[in-house]
Amino acid sequence: MQIDVLIVGGGIFGTLLARELARRGVRVALYRVRDRPLPTAESLYNQAWFQSGLHYFKLGVSVARAFHDAKYLFQRRFRIPSGRGVMRIGPRHRDLFLAVAEELGIQAEVRAIGGRPAERMMGRFYRPPGADTYFTVPDAPFPEAQIIQIAREQARRKGALLRELDAPIRLEEHAGTISALIGEQRVTASRIVLACGCGTPRLLMSLGVDPRLKLVRTPLLVLKEQLTARSGLRTPLLVDRTASYNAEPIAFAITKPLAGRMVFGVRQSTPVALDDPEPRKQTKAEEQKLLEAFEAVTGLQASRGRRFAGGLEISSADATDTDEVLPVIRRVPDFTNLWWALPGRATMAMSLVETMLDEFENDGLVNLAATPHEPQGSSWEDLVEMFCSDSYDPSEEEE
C-alpha cells in the first residue's frame, strides 16, 4: 500500500485525523502500540470532559472561546449532547466568570444553585458555600474510549490501514526525508504526523531535534462503584475553583469498566523527564496526597476499592499559562515530510484535526471543498449501539 499520511499514535487526535483523512479518500495508515492490557493512548488516562471554556475563564475570553468553539465542533461532528456539571466559584472571580459566560453566549446555561438542591447534587462533596457560589455549567465528561473505538472502525471501513505494534515505532532520516522503522521493515510515506503524546519528544530527539517541550504528570484517583455510591455525588462533573480538587464521576459512560466509577484529582503536577521510561508511575507521596484530599473532602477512607492513574500533560517548554492549554502543530523545518501535533486537551482534538486538514489542503493533499463520505449512523449513540452489539458485523454495512 502506498501511503500518503502515516500517523504515529492512536489516541483521540491521531484516530480522528485518520478518520477524517480516510473519509476524503487519502491513503492513510495509523500505527499504535498494542494495549496490554491497559490502554496505551495517553488521552485515556486524563480527565476527558467537554470543556465549555469556563474552566479557563481566568485566562481570558480568547482562550475560553477557543475551547467553547472546539467543544461544539466536536459535539456537532459526533452528535453528542451536552451534559451538565457544577463549578464552585469564589466571590472575587464571580463577576469575571459570569462575564465570560455572557461573552460565550452560554449565560442561559449557567445558573446559580444553592440550599438543598446543591446539597443533594453533591453529597459528601458539598460544603456550605458561604460567599462562594455553585453554578451549573455545560461541561461534562464524555466517553473518550468509545469515540476512539468508533473512529478506528470508521477509518478502517474507509480504507485506512490500522496496525498495532508490540514496540514503539522508530524513525530514520535519509536525504532530508523521514521513514518509519517497524522492526527491520522500513515504511515510507509522503507525510508523517507524530501524534503519540510523550512519545513525540523521544522520537524527535532520536532525529537530533530539540522539541522544546515539557512533560508533567497529574495524579488521579479512580474510585470503584461502592465508594462512588457512598460519596453521593450526583452531578457528572464537579470542579471546585476555590479549593484544590475536582471530581468527575463517569457513571453515565458506556465504557463498561468505568461505569459507576469516579475520577478524583487534586491540583498538583510533577515535572517528568522527556526520556523517562515510566512517566505515568506515581510516587508514594503523590498517592498519599490524593488519599488525604479525598478523605478531607468526603470523610471517606479510600484504602480499598480504588486505584491510581497518572495523567500526562505535554506542552511547549516556553509556553505561558495561556499557551500550554491550547493545541500545537509544528512542521519540522529540517525534514520535508514530518509534522508533530499536541491536542493539549481532549476537547480540542477535533479542532486540531481541522487545523491539520487545512495544513494538508495548503500542501495539496486534500480538497476541503469536496463533501466527505459520512459514515453510517444518524448519531453518535447509533454508532455506539452498533459497535457494542454482539450481532454487529461491520462487513454487513453498505457503502
LINVENHU-V469816 format. One record per run of one state. SS is the DSSP state (H for helix, E for strand, - for the rest). FROM is the first residue (numbers start at 1). TO is the last residue. If there is no record, write none. Layout:
ss=(SS & SS)
from=(FROM & FROM)
to=(TO & TO)
//
This chain:
ss=(- & E & - & H & - & E & - & H & - & E & - & H & - & H & - & E & - & H & - & H & - & E & - & H & - & E & - & E & - & H & - & E & - & E & - & E & - & E & - & E & - & H & - & E & - & H & - & E & - & E & - & H & - & E & - & E & - & H & - & E & - & H & - & E & - & E & - & H & - & H & - & H & -)
from=(1 & 5 & 9 & 12 & 24 & 28 & 34 & 42 & 46 & 49 & 51 & 54 & 60 & 61 & 79 & 85 & 90 & 94 & 105 & 107 & 110 & 111 & 114 & 115 & 126 & 133 & 138 & 140 & 142 & 144 & 158 & 161 & 166 & 170 & 175 & 177 & 183 & 185 & 188 & 191 & 195 & 198 & 207 & 213 & 224 & 225 & 232 & 238 & 241 & 245 & 250 & 256 & 259 & 262 & 267 & 270 & 273 & 284 & 299 & 306 & 317 & 323 & 326 & 328 & 332 & 338 & 343 & 346 & 363 & 380 & 389 & 394 & 397)
to=(4 & 8 & 11 & 23 & 27 & 33 & 41 & 45 & 48 & 50 & 53 & 59 & 60 & 78 & 84 & 89 & 93 & 104 & 106 & 109 & 110 & 113 & 114 & 125 & 132 & 137 & 139 & 141 & 143 & 157 & 160 & 165 & 169 & 174 & 176 & 182 & 184 & 187 & 190 & 194 & 197 & 206 & 212 & 223 & 224 & 231 & 237 & 240 & 244 & 249 & 255 & 258 & 261 & 266 & 269 & 272 & 283 & 298 & 305 & 316 & 322 & 325 & 327 & 331 & 337 & 342 & 345 & 362 & 379 & 388 & 393 & 396 & 399)
//
